[in-house]
Amino acid sequence: MDLENIKASVVTNVYHINAEKNVPLHKHPKNDEIFYCIKGEGFGVLENGEVQLTVGKAFIVPAGVMHALRTDSNLYVTSFLVPVIE
């Protein structure tokens, strides 16, 4: 296992989702995605339900699972795309 290659392939982002923003359901076939709420509140959306996000809470999406984010106000999250190691 090449840890440096894995480390280099982790992608980080910070997103601001507001009530008007529509994040469509999508998936990442080869990456798990971890969302960590840093401000505000909202929901991690799955095909069969939602997970409430508040400050300090995480939403973990396995590779290949359809997901999105939504809020009725403002939601700020840090996102980590982590490659699945087989």
Gaussian input, Z-matrix of N, CA and C with variables (Angstrom, degrees):
# hf/3-21g

backbone

0 1
 N
 C     1     B1
 C     2     B2     1     A1
 N     3     B3     2     A2     1     D1
 C     4     B4     3     A3     2     D2
 C     5     B5     4     A4     3     D3
 N     6     B6     5     A5     4     D4
 C     7     B7     6     A6     5     D5
 C     8     B8     7     A7     6     D6
 N     9     B9     8     A8     7     D7
 C    10    B10     9     A9     8     D8
 C    11    B11    10    A10     9     D9
 N    12    B12    11    A11    10    D10
 C    13    B13    12    A12    11    D11
 C    14    B14    13    A13    12    D12
 N    15    B15    14    A14    13    D13
 C    16    B16    15    A15    14    D14
 C    17    B17    16    A16    15    D15
 N    18    B18    17    A17    16    D16
 C    19    B19    18    A18    17    D17
 C    20    B20    19    A19    18    D18
 N    21    B21    20    A20    19    D19
 C    22    B22    21    A21    20    D20
 C    23    B23    22    A22    21    D21
 N    24    B24    23    A23    22    D22
 C    25    B25    24    A24    23    D23
 C    26    B26    25    A25    24    D24
 N    27    B27    26    A26    25    D25
 C    28    B28    27    A27    26    D26
 C    29    B29    28    A28    27    D27
 N    30    B30    29    A29    28    D28
 C    31    B31    30    A30    29    D29
 C    32    B32    31    A31    30    D30
 N    33    B33    32    A32    31    D31
 C    34    B34    33    A33    32    D32
 C    35    B35    34    A34    33    D33
 N    36    B36    35    A35    34    D34
 C    37    B37    36    A36    35    D35
 C    38    B38    37    A37    36    D36
 N    39    B39    38    A38    37    D37
 C    40    B40    39    A39    38    D38
 C    41    B41    40    A40    39    D39
 N    42    B42    41    A41    40    D40
 C    43    B43    42    A42    41    D41
 C    44    B44    43    A43    42    D42
 N    45    B45    44    A44    43    D43
 C    46    B46    45    A45    44    D44
 C    47    B47    46    A46    45    D45
 N    48    B48    47    A47    46    D46
 C    49    B49    48    A48    47    D47
 C    50    B50    49    A49    48    D48
 N    51    B51    50    A50    49    D49
 C    52    B52    51    A51    50    D50
 C    53    B53    52    A52    51    D51
 N    54    B54    53    A53    52    D52
 C    55    B55    54    A54    53    D53
 C    56    B56    55    A55    54    D54
 N    57    B57    56    A56    55    D55
 C    58    B58    57    A57    56    D56
 C    59    B59    58    A58    57    D57
 N    60    B60    59    A59    58    D58
 C    61    B61    60    A60    59    D59
 C    62    B62    61    A61    60    D60
 N    63    B63    62    A62    61    D61
 C    64    B64    63    A63    62    D62
 C    65    B65    64    A64    63    D63
 N    66    B66    65    A65    64    D64
 C    67    B67    66    A66    65    D65
 C    68    B68    67    A67    66    D66
 N    69    B69    68    A68    67    D67
 C    70    B70    69    A69    68    D68
 C    71    B71    70    A70    69    D69
 N    72    B72    71    A71    70    D70
 C    73    B73    72    A72    71    D71
 C    74    B74    73    A73    72    D72
 N    75    B75    74    A74    73    D73
 C    76    B76    75    A75    74    D74
 C    77    B77    76    A76    75    D75
 N    78    B78    77    A77    76    D76
 C    79    B79    78    A78    77    D77
 C    80    B80    79    A79    78    D78
 N    81    B81    80    A80    79    D79
 C    82    B82    81    A81    80    D80
 C    83    B83    82    A82    81    D81
 N    84    B84    83    A83    82    D82
 C    85    B85    84    A84    83    D83
 C    86    B86    85    A85    84    D84
 N    87    B87    86    A86    85    D85
 C    88    B88    87    A87    86    D86
 C    89    B89    88    A88    87    D87
 N    90    B90    89    A89    88    D88
 C    91    B91    90    A90    89    D89
 C    92    B92    91    A91    90    D90
 N    93    B93    92    A92    91    D91
 C    94    B94    93    A93    92    D92
 C    95    B95    94    A94    93    D93
 N    96    B96    95    A95    94    D94
 C    97    B97    96    A96    95    D95
 C    98    B98    97    A97    96    D96
 N    99    B99    98    A98    97    D97
 C   100   B100    99    A99    98    D98
 C   101   B101   100   A100    99    D99
 N   102   B102   101   A101   100   D100
 C   103   B103   102   A102   101   D101
 C   104   B104   103   A103   102   D102
 N   105   B105   104   A104   103   D103
 C   106   B106   105   A105   104   D104
 C   107   B107   106   A106   105   D105
 N   108   B108   107   A107   106   D106
 C   109   B109   108   A108   107   D107
 C   110   B110   109   A109   108   D108
 N   111   B111   110   A110   109   D109
 C   112   B112   111   A111   110   D110
 C   113   B113   112   A112   111   D111
 N   114   B114   113   A113   112   D112
 C   115   B115   114   A114   113   D113
 C   116   B116   115   A115   114   D114
 N   117   B117   116   A116   115   D115
 C   118   B118   117   A117   116   D116
 C   119   B119   118   A118   117   D117
 N   120   B120   119   A119   118   D118
 C   121   B121   120   A120   119   D119
 C   122   B122   121   A121   120   D120
 N   123   B123   122   A122   121   D121
 C   124   B124   123   A123   122   D122
 C   125   B125   124   A124   123   D123
 N   126   B126   125   A125   124   D124
 C   127   B127   126   A126   125   D125
 C   128   B128   127   A127   126   D126
 N   129   B129   128   A128   127   D127
 C   130   B130   129   A129   128   D128
 C   131   B131   130   A130   129   D129
 N   132   B132   131   A131   130   D130
 C   133   B133   132   A132   131   D131
 C   134   B134   133   A133   132   D132
 N   135   B135   134   A134   133   D133
 C   136   B136   135   A135   134   D134
 C   137   B137   136   A136   135   D135
 N   138   B138   137   A137   136   D136
 C   139   B139   138   A138   137   D137
 C   140   B140   139   A139   138   D138
 N   141   B141   140   A140   139   D139
 C   142   B142   141   A141   140   D140
 C   143   B143   142   A142   141   D141
 N   144   B144   143   A143   142   D142
 C   145   B145   144   A144   143   D143
 C   146   B146   145   A145   144   D144
 N   147   B147   146   A146   145   D145
 C   148   B148   147   A147   146   D146
 C   149   B149   148   A148   147   D147
 N   150   B150   149   A149   148   D148
 C   151   B151   150   A150   149   D149
 C   152   B152   151   A151   150   D150
 N   153   B153   152   A152   151   D151
 C   154   B154   153   A153   152   D152
 C   155   B155   154   A154   153   D153
 N   156   B156   155   A155   154   D154
 C   157   B157   156   A156   155   D155
 C   158   B158   157   A157   156   D156
 N   159   B159   158   A158   157   D157
 C   160   B160   159   A159   158   D158
 C   161   B161   160   A160   159   D159
 N   162   B162   161   A161   160   D160
 C   163   B163   162   A162   161   D161
 C   164   B164   163   A163   162   D162
 N   165   B165   164   A164   163   D163
 C   166   B166   165   A165   164   D164
 C   167   B167   166   A166   165   D165
 N   168   B168   167   A167   166   D166
 C   169   B169   168   A168   167   D167
 C   170   B170   169   A169   168   D168
 N   171   B171   170   A170   169   D169
 C   172   B172   171   A171   170   D170
 C   173   B173   172   A172   171   D171
 N   174   B174   173   A173   172   D172
 C   175   B175   174   A174   173   D173
 C   176   B176   175   A175   174   D174
 N   177   B177   176   A176   175   D175
 C   178   B178   177   A177   176   D176
 C   179   B179   178   A178   177   D177
 N   180   B180   179   A179   178   D178
 C   181   B181   180   A180   179   D179
 C   182   B182   181   A181   180   D180
 N   183   B183   182   A182   181   D181
 C   184   B184   183   A183   182   D182
 C   185   B185   184   A184   183   D183
 N   186   B186   185   A185   184   D184
 C   187   B187   186   A186   185   D185
 C   188   B188   187   A187   186   D186
 N   189   B189   188   A188   187   D187
 C   190   B190   189   A189   188   D188
 C   191   B191   190   A190   189   D189
 N   192   B192   191   A191   190   D190
 C   193   B193   192   A192   191   D191
 C   194   B194   193   A193   192   D192
 N   195   B195   194   A194   193   D193
 C   196   B196   195   A195   194   D194
 C   197   B197   196   A196   195   D195
 N   198   B198   197   A197   196   D196
 C   199   B199   198   A198   197   D197
 C   200   B200   199   A199   198   D198
 N   201   B201   200   A200   199   D199
 C   202   B202   201   A201   200   D200
 C   203   B203   202   A202   201   D201
 N   204   B204   203   A203   202   D202
 C   205   B205   204   A204   203   D203
 C   206   B206   205   A205   204   D204
 N   207   B207   206   A206   205   D205
 C   208   B208   207   A207   206   D206
 C   209   B209   208   A208   207   D207
 N   210   B210   209   A209   208   D208
 C   211   B211   210   A210   209   D209
 C   212   B212   211   A211   210   D210
 N   213   B213   212   A212   211   D211
 C   214   B214   213   A213   212   D212
 C   215   B215   214   A214   213   D213
 N   216   B216   215   A215   214   D214
 C   217   B217   216   A216   215   D215
 C   218   B218   217   A217   216   D216
 N   219   B219   218   A218   217   D217
 C   220   B220   219   A219   218   D218
 C   221   B221   220   A220   219   D219
 N   222   B222   221   A221   220   D220
 C   223   B223   222   A222   221   D221
 C   224   B224   223   A223   222   D222
 N   225   B225   224   A224   223   D223
 C   226   B226   225   A225   224   D224
 C   227   B227   226   A226   225   D225
 N   228   B228   227   A227   226   D226
 C   229   B229   228   A228   227   D227
 C   230   B230   229   A229   228   D228
 N   231   B231   230   A230   229   D229
 C   232   B232   231   A231   230   D230
 C   233   B233   232   A232   231   D231
 N   234   B234   233   A233   232   D232
 C   235   B235   234   A234   233   D233
 C   236   B236   235   A235   234   D234
 N   237   B237   236   A236   235   D235
 C   238   B238   237   A237   236   D236
 C   239   B239   238   A238   237   D237
 N   240   B240   239   A239   238   D238
 C   241   B241   240   A240   239   D239
 C   242   B242   241   A241   240   D240
 N   243   B243   242   A242   241   D241
 C   244   B244   243   A243   242   D242
 C   245   B245   244   A244   243   D243
 N   246   B246   245   A245   244   D244
 C   247   B247   246   A246   245   D245
 C   248   B248   247   A247   246   D246
 N   249   B249   248   A248   247   D247
 C   250   B250   249   A249   248   D248
 C   251   B251   250   A250   249   D249
 N   252   B252   251   A251   250   D250
 C   253   B253   252   A252   251   D251
 C   254   B254   253   A253   252   D252
 N   255   B255   254   A254   253   D253
 C   256   B256   255   A255   254   D254
 C   257   B257   256   A256   255   D255

   B1=1.4475
   B2=1.5316
   B3=1.3168
   B4=1.4620
   B5=1.5265
   B6=1.3278
   B7=1.4662
   B8=1.5220
   B9=1.3106
   B10=1.4669
   B11=1.5330
   B12=1.3238
   B13=1.4588
   B14=1.5322
   B15=1.3211
   B16=1.4681
   B17=1.5212
   B18=1.3133
   B19=1.4656
   B20=1.5296
   B21=1.3179
   B22=1.4561
   B23=1.5232
   B24=1.3308
   B25=1.4614
   B26=1.5297
   B27=1.3358
   B28=1.4680
   B29=1.5272
   B30=1.3294
   B31=1.4634
   B32=1.5226
   B33=1.3359
   B34=1.4633
   B35=1.5228
   B36=1.3143
   B37=1.4581
   B38=1.5205
   B39=1.3254
   B40=1.4590
   B41=1.5214
   B42=1.3367
   B43=1.4601
   B44=1.5255
   B45=1.3392
   B46=1.4643
   B47=1.5169
   B48=1.3129
   B49=1.4656
   B50=1.5242
   B51=1.3405
   B52=1.4643
   B53=1.5232
   B54=1.3252
   B55=1.4697
   B56=1.5272
   B57=1.3314
   B58=1.4638
   B59=1.5268
   B60=1.3136
   B61=1.4693
   B62=1.5293
   B63=1.3125
   B64=1.4591
   B65=1.5257
   B66=1.3171
   B67=1.4604
   B68=1.5262
   B69=1.3267
   B70=1.4697
   B71=1.5252
   B72=1.3294
   B73=1.4598
   B74=1.5236
   B75=1.3193
   B76=1.4636
   B77=1.5230
   B78=1.3355
   B79=1.4644
   B80=1.5206
   B81=1.3151
   B82=1.4559
   B83=1.5335
   B84=1.3387
   B85=1.4635
   B86=1.5291
   B87=1.3282
   B88=1.4652
   B89=1.5235
   B90=1.3382
   B91=1.4641
   B92=1.5216
   B93=1.3283
   B94=1.4548
   B95=1.5237
   B96=1.3488
   B97=1.4548
   B98=1.5181
   B99=1.3123
   B100=1.4557
   B101=1.5214
   B102=1.3260
   B103=1.4586
   B104=1.5201
   B105=1.3180
   B106=1.4679
   B107=1.5222
   B108=1.3374
   B109=1.4630
   B110=1.5293
   B111=1.3439
   B112=1.4611
   B113=1.5310
   B114=1.3471
   B115=1.4666
   B116=1.5196
   B117=1.3174
   B118=1.4574
   B119=1.5188
   B120=1.3234
   B121=1.4649
   B122=1.5149
   B123=1.3179
   B124=1.4536
   B125=1.5116
   B126=1.3196
   B127=1.4601
   B128=1.5211
   B129=1.3158
   B130=1.4420
   B131=1.5152
   B132=1.2980
   B133=1.4675
   B134=1.5233
   B135=1.3214
   B136=1.4590
   B137=1.5228
   B138=1.3064
   B139=1.4696
   B140=1.5253
   B141=1.3244
   B142=1.4708
   B143=1.5295
   B144=1.3436
   B145=1.4524
   B146=1.5116
   B147=1.3343
   B148=1.4560
   B149=1.5222
   B150=1.3314
   B151=1.4519
   B152=1.5256
   B153=1.3311
   B154=1.4615
   B155=1.5241
   B156=1.3278
   B157=1.4582
   B158=1.5270
   B159=1.3122
   B160=1.4553
   B161=1.5225
   B162=1.3145
   B163=1.4573
   B164=1.5315
   B165=1.3210
   B166=1.4574
   B167=1.5137
   B168=1.3228
   B169=1.4656
   B170=1.5287
   B171=1.3266
   B172=1.4577
   B173=1.5287
   B174=1.3082
   B175=1.4669
   B176=1.5232
   B177=1.3210
   B178=1.4592
   B179=1.5254
   B180=1.3244
   B181=1.4600
   B182=1.5278
   B183=1.3271
   B184=1.4719
   B185=1.5312
   B186=1.3011
   B187=1.4629
   B188=1.5247
   B189=1.3288
   B190=1.4562
   B191=1.5160
   B192=1.3352
   B193=1.4687
   B194=1.5381
   B195=1.3201
   B196=1.4584
   B197=1.5352
   B198=1.3521
   B199=1.4558
   B200=1.5279
   B201=1.3211
   B202=1.4647
   B203=1.5312
   B204=1.3171
   B205=1.4616
   B206=1.5109
   B207=1.3419
   B208=1.4675
   B209=1.5165
   B210=1.3262
   B211=1.4585
   B212=1.5185
   B213=1.3249
   B214=1.4608
   B215=1.5205
   B216=1.3309
   B217=1.4603
   B218=1.5296
   B219=1.3211
   B220=1.4553
   B221=1.5139
   B222=1.3117
   B223=1.4535
   B224=1.5193
   B225=1.3313
   B226=1.4574
   B227=1.5245
   B228=1.3236
   B229=1.4616
   B230=1.5255
   B231=1.3074
   B232=1.4558
   B233=1.5184
   B234=1.3196
   B235=1.4622
   B236=1.5221
   B237=1.3201
   B238=1.4554
   B239=1.5178
   B240=1.3253
   B241=1.4560
   B242=1.5300
   B243=1.3241
   B244=1.4585
   B245=1.5269
   B246=1.3251
   B247=1.4644
   B248=1.5330
   B249=1.3295
   B250=1.4546
   B251=1.5290
   B252=1.3097
   B253=1.4603
   B254=1.5223
   B255=1.3065
   B256=1.4659
   B257=1.5039
   A1=107.64
   A2=115.90
   A3=122.23
   A4=109.07
   A5=116.91
   A6=121.46
   A7=112.86
   A8=118.03
   A9=120.39
   A10=110.57
   A11=117.23
   A12=121.13
   A13=110.66
   A14=116.33
   A15=120.50
   A16=109.65
   A17=116.69
   A18=121.96
   A19=110.78
   A20=117.04
   A21=121.38
   A22=112.82
   A23=117.86
   A24=120.44
   A25=113.82
   A26=118.25
   A27=121.01
   A28=108.08
   A29=116.33
   A30=121.82
   A31=108.85
   A32=117.02
   A33=120.97
   A34=109.67
   A35=115.61
   A36=122.78
   A37=108.91
   A38=115.83
   A39=122.21
   A40=106.13
   A41=116.19
   A42=121.51
   A43=111.03
   A44=114.78
   A45=121.90
   A46=106.29
   A47=115.65
   A48=121.94
   A49=106.73
   A50=117.40
   A51=119.84
   A52=109.39
   A53=116.14
   A54=120.99
   A55=112.36
   A56=118.19
   A57=121.19
   A58=112.95
   A59=117.52
   A60=120.68
   A61=110.57
   A62=115.87
   A63=121.77
   A64=108.65
   A65=116.67
   A66=121.31
   A67=106.44
   A68=118.13
   A69=120.20
   A70=111.72
   A71=115.16
   A72=119.96
   A73=108.75
   A74=115.47
   A75=121.36
   A76=108.31
   A77=116.77
   A78=119.85
   A79=109.58
   A80=114.77
   A81=123.25
   A82=106.68
   A83=117.83
   A84=120.64
   A85=115.21
   A86=117.83
   A87=119.85
   A88=113.34
   A89=117.44
   A90=120.38
   A91=111.43
   A92=116.43
   A93=121.26
   A94=106.40
   A95=117.41
   A96=120.10
   A97=109.36
   A98=114.99
   A99=122.20
   A100=107.37
   A101=115.91
   A102=121.72
   A103=108.27
   A104=116.83
   A105=122.50
   A106=107.12
   A107=116.89
   A108=122.30
   A109=109.81
   A110=116.18
   A111=120.83
   A112=112.66
   A113=117.36
   A114=120.38
   A115=108.74
   A116=116.40
   A117=121.09
   A118=111.95
   A119=113.98
   A120=119.51
   A121=109.82
   A122=114.96
   A123=121.04
   A124=109.56
   A125=115.36
   A126=120.32
   A127=111.02
   A128=115.44
   A129=122.38
   A130=105.90
   A131=117.01
   A132=122.35
   A133=109.75
   A134=115.54
   A135=123.43
   A136=107.80
   A137=117.57
   A138=120.21
   A139=112.36
   A140=116.77
   A141=119.83
   A142=113.87
   A143=117.96
   A144=118.84
   A145=112.38
   A146=114.16
   A147=121.06
   A148=110.25
   A149=115.38
   A150=122.84
   A151=106.56
   A152=117.53
   A153=120.29
   A154=110.38
   A155=115.26
   A156=121.92
   A157=109.05
   A158=116.31
   A159=123.66
   A160=107.05
   A161=117.17
   A162=121.17
   A163=110.61
   A164=115.13
   A165=121.83
   A166=114.92
   A167=118.20
   A168=121.64
   A169=110.29
   A170=115.44
   A171=121.69
   A172=110.60
   A173=115.26
   A174=124.90
   A175=105.40
   A176=116.58
   A177=121.35
   A178=109.40
   A179=115.65
   A180=122.05
   A181=109.05
   A182=117.60
   A183=119.88
   A184=111.80
   A185=116.56
   A186=122.26
   A187=110.41
   A188=116.06
   A189=121.72
   A190=115.69
   A191=118.78
   A192=122.09
   A193=109.63
   A194=116.55
   A195=121.72
   A196=109.23
   A197=116.08
   A198=120.61
   A199=111.16
   A200=115.14
   A201=122.80
   A202=107.74
   A203=115.79
   A204=122.64
   A205=108.38
   A206=115.78
   A207=119.73
   A208=109.09
   A209=114.92
   A210=121.24
   A211=109.47
   A212=116.39
   A213=122.15
   A214=110.65
   A215=117.56
   A216=121.91
   A217=109.24
   A218=117.50
   A219=123.25
   A220=109.76
   A221=115.77
   A222=122.66
   A223=107.93
   A224=116.06
   A225=122.16
   A226=107.40
   A227=116.08
   A228=120.36
   A229=110.43
   A230=114.53
   A231=121.73
   A232=105.59
   A233=116.40
   A234=122.03
   A235=109.38
   A236=115.30
   A237=121.72
   A238=109.20
   A239=117.64
   A240=121.85
   A241=106.55
   A242=115.36
   A243=121.37
   A244=108.97
   A245=118.22
   A246=119.16
   A247=111.04
   A248=114.42
   A249=121.02
   A250=107.64
   A251=116.48
   A252=121.70
   A253=108.29
   A254=115.93
   A255=120.10
   A256=111.00
   D1=127.28
   D2=-178.96
   D3=-95.05
   D4=94.65
   D5=-176.29
   D6=-62.71
   D7=-34.69
   D8=179.11
   D9=-65.81
   D10=-38.74
   D11=177.66
   D12=-66.20
   D13=-41.95
   D14=177.58
   D15=-62.74
   D16=-47.45
   D17=179.71
   D18=-56.79
   D19=-42.96
   D20=-178.89
   D21=-69.57
   D22=-22.38
   D23=-176.47
   D24=-93.40
   D25=-4.20
   D26=174.99
   D27=-73.85
   D28=129.15
   D29=-178.91
   D30=-109.26
   D31=131.77
   D32=177.16
   D33=-117.58
   D34=144.45
   D35=177.87
   D36=-143.94
   D37=160.85
   D38=169.69
   D39=-126.54
   D40=127.65
   D41=-177.47
   D42=-119.82
   D43=142.52
   D44=169.09
   D45=-113.54
   D46=114.82
   D47=177.89
   D48=-107.83
   D49=126.34
   D50=174.68
   D51=-112.29
   D52=175.99
   D53=-173.68
   D54=-61.41
   D55=-28.46
   D56=-178.21
   D57=-83.43
   D58=-15.39
   D59=-175.39
   D60=-81.99
   D61=129.60
   D62=177.98
   D63=-105.31
   D64=110.08
   D65=176.23
   D66=-96.78
   D67=110.51
   D68=-176.92
   D69=-71.10
   D70=153.31
   D71=172.69
   D72=-59.33
   D73=135.40
   D74=179.40
   D75=-154.86
   D76=173.10
   D77=178.93
   D78=-143.93
   D79=161.95
   D80=176.34
   D81=-121.40
   D82=105.33
   D83=-172.75
   D84=-61.56
   D85=-30.28
   D86=-173.48
   D87=-117.52
   D88=7.45
   D89=-177.61
   D90=-133.70
   D91=137.45
   D92=164.57
   D93=-77.92
   D94=152.03
   D95=175.85
   D96=-127.03
   D97=133.17
   D98=179.72
   D99=-117.41
   D100=124.58
   D101=174.71
   D102=-108.33
   D103=134.20
   D104=178.34
   D105=-125.53
   D106=120.27
   D107=-177.18
   D108=-75.77
   D109=122.36
   D110=179.65
   D111=-106.41
   D112=-17.87
   D113=177.28
   D114=-163.87
   D115=146.52
   D116=176.86
   D117=81.48
   D118=-159.49
   D119=179.21
   D120=-155.25
   D121=158.58
   D122=-179.74
   D123=179.14
   D124=-151.16
   D125=-175.07
   D126=-140.39
   D127=139.84
   D128=164.52
   D129=-86.80
   D130=127.54
   D131=-173.64
   D132=-106.68
   D133=131.76
   D134=173.39
   D135=-120.22
   D136=168.13
   D137=-179.79
   D138=-60.32
   D139=-30.45
   D140=-175.35
   D141=-113.50
   D142=18.24
   D143=178.05
   D144=160.30
   D145=-170.98
   D146=-177.74
   D147=-134.27
   D148=153.94
   D149=176.29
   D150=-120.23
   D151=125.16
   D152=-179.53
   D153=-71.21
   D154=135.11
   D155=177.59
   D156=-115.53
   D157=124.17
   D158=171.67
   D159=-131.91
   D160=170.18
   D161=-176.13
   D162=-53.12
   D163=127.86
   D164=179.07
   D165=89.26
   D166=-3.51
   D167=179.77
   D168=-96.97
   D169=150.24
   D170=-179.63
   D171=-117.69
   D172=154.72
   D173=177.84
   D174=-131.59
   D175=114.49
   D176=-175.73
   D177=-108.95
   D178=126.92
   D179=-177.54
   D180=-118.07
   D181=115.29
   D182=177.41
   D183=-66.02
   D184=153.66
   D185=177.32
   D186=-52.23
   D187=138.23
   D188=176.41
   D189=84.49
   D190=-0.79
   D191=-178.43
   D192=-97.08
   D193=129.48
   D194=178.02
   D195=-66.55
   D196=135.90
   D197=-177.81
   D198=-157.51
   D199=165.79
   D200=177.10
   D201=-160.95
   D202=-179.67
   D203=174.38
   D204=-128.54
   D205=150.32
   D206=174.16
   D207=-152.41
   D208=157.86
   D209=176.85
   D210=-152.62
   D211=156.76
   D212=173.71
   D213=-97.12
   D214=-2.94
   D215=-179.74
   D216=-139.48
   D217=-100.87
   D218=178.36
   D219=-137.28
   D220=137.46
   D221=179.30
   D222=-134.71
   D223=128.29
   D224=175.77
   D225=-118.70
   D226=124.59
   D227=-179.81
   D228=-133.21
   D229=149.78
   D230=166.45
   D231=-97.69
   D232=137.69
   D233=-178.09
   D234=-120.91
   D235=137.98
   D236=176.25
   D237=-125.23
   D238=119.25
   D239=173.07
   D240=-95.49
   D241=119.71
   D242=-174.52
   D243=-117.80
   D244=124.05
   D245=-177.77
   D246=-66.43
   D247=142.93
   D248=175.77
   D249=-80.86
   D250=126.60
   D251=-179.48
   D252=-99.64
   D253=122.68
   D254=-178.24
   D255=-104.62

